[in-house]
Amino acid sequence: MTAVPTLHVRNVPANVYEDLRARAEGEGRSINATVIDILRESTDRKRRHAENMRRLLAMGEGLPPGTGDALIEIIREGRDAGYSGL
């Protein structure tokens, strides 16, 4: 049997804990299961973002000079505006 790491979080602000508790209760799950899902979603999102950036940069390699820079700027603007659909 493989050992599963344990994570202890200290000094959680009361409002954050209360939001987690309410979300877990609303979903009929434990706070632990809810936090694991939130962490998984976050790391998956970052992984997808990095992969999408890699793919976009690879696509831009065959384009005329400067085009890739314009694509990167568009991506940055979307990211800074809070768009996470990539």
SVG drawing of the C-alpha trace seen along z (x, -y; Angstrom):
<svg xmlns="http://www.w3.org/2000/svg" viewBox="-26 -43 37 45">
<polyline fill="none" stroke="black" stroke-width="0.4" points="0.0,0.0 1.4,-3.4 1.6,-6.1 -0.6,-9.1 0.9,-12.5 -0.9,-14.5 -1.2,-18.3 -1.9,-20.3 -3.0,-24.0 -2.6,-26.4 -3.9,-29.9 -6.9,-29.6 -8.8,-32.9 -12.2,-32.4 -14.1,-33.6 -12.2,-31.2 -12.9,-28.3 -16.6,-29.3 -16.8,-29.5 -15.2,-26.0 -17.5,-24.6 -20.6,-26.0 -19.5,-24.7 -18.7,-21.3 -22.1,-21.1 -23.9,-22.3 -22.2,-19.5 -22.8,-16.9 -19.1,-16.3 -16.4,-16.8 -14.2,-19.9 -11.2,-17.7 -12.8,-16.4 -13.8,-19.9 -10.3,-21.3 -8.7,-18.4 -11.0,-19.1 -10.2,-22.9 -6.5,-22.1 -6.9,-19.6 -8.8,-22.1 -6.2,-24.7 -3.2,-22.5 -5.1,-21.1 -5.9,-24.6 -2.2,-25.6 -1.1,-22.5 -3.6,-23.1 -2.5,-26.7 1.2,-25.7 0.4,-23.1 -1.8,-25.6 1.0,-28.2 3.5,-25.6 1.2,-24.7 0.5,-28.3 4.2,-29.2 4.9,-26.1 2.2,-27.2 3.7,-30.6 7.1,-29.4 6.2,-29.1 4.6,-32.6 6.2,-35.8 8.5,-37.6 6.6,-39.5 3.4,-37.6 4.2,-35.3 4.8,-38.4 1.4,-39.7 -0.2,-36.4 1.6,-36.4 0.4,-39.9 -3.2,-38.8 -2.9,-35.9 -1.5,-38.1 -4.3,-40.6 -6.8,-37.8 -5.1,-36.3 -4.8,-39.7 -8.5,-40.4 -9.3,-37.1 -10.2,-34.9 -9.5,-31.3 -11.1,-29.5 -7.8,-28.3"/>
</svg>
